[in-house]
Amino acid sequence: MKTKEIGVQIFGKNFNFNVSENIPSDDFLEIVEYVESVFTRIRNETSDLDSFKLGLLAAINIAEQFFSLKKENEKLKTIFSNIDRIITPEEQGKPDKEDNSMSILFSP
């Protein structure tokens, strides 16, 4: 896997990361900015945490957000699947015999 080096500054310290060439630099920088914002928010709310505990709490917060979005995504997939089932004729994907139109599918 080919990588590229991306330098960032987090809390005034410089870090270099080897990132897959498949990941756009702007996307990686956006992720770093987000992680730093979570750190900053937690640090402002709880000033007596050492760096390990701060990192751990930030990771748990980000994981909680990830799992919440994952559950929401699954609910949306179910909703779209139900919509597909309701609006799609039995012969899914085949042209309607009367007007030659195709059915619409909302799910990926």
Secondary structure, 3 states (H helix, E strand, C coil): CCEEEEEEEECCEEEEEEEECCCCHHHHHHHHHHHHHHHHHHHHHCCCCCHHHHHHHHHHHHHHHHHHHHHHHHHHHHHHHHHHHHHCCCCCCCCCCCCCCCCCCCCC
